[in-house]
Amino acid sequence: MFIFRKDRCYMDVQRKPTIADTELEFSLSLQGLCYLVKNFTEDDIYIGFVAGEDKTTRALVPAETAQVFEGQMITGSIMYVLPAATSEKGVEVQCLRW
């Protein structure tokens, strides 16, 4: 997604390396309506919108796949990712629509 502000164009994409069983926080610049989450790791990742949630209450994104999440975040614009594997390529989150 491109964000236009004062004659500038931004793309709201973040990619972070992962460490197994260590939660990542993606603080997004927009409170969007649709997000694309790409899992570049060799194992599952678990997506949630509350820090410290159990895996059973999070959405599962299998290894080397991507998934679109739609719906407005209730509070803020933070997504939490709990990876099962360590990976240099890690996880990428992109806001597609706001």
Secondary structure, DSSP 8 states (H G I E B T S, - for coil): -EEEETTEEEE-EEEEEE-TT--EEEE-SS--SEEEEEE-SSS-EEEESSTT--GGGSEEE-TT-EEEEES--SSTTEEEEEESS-EEEEEEEEEEE-
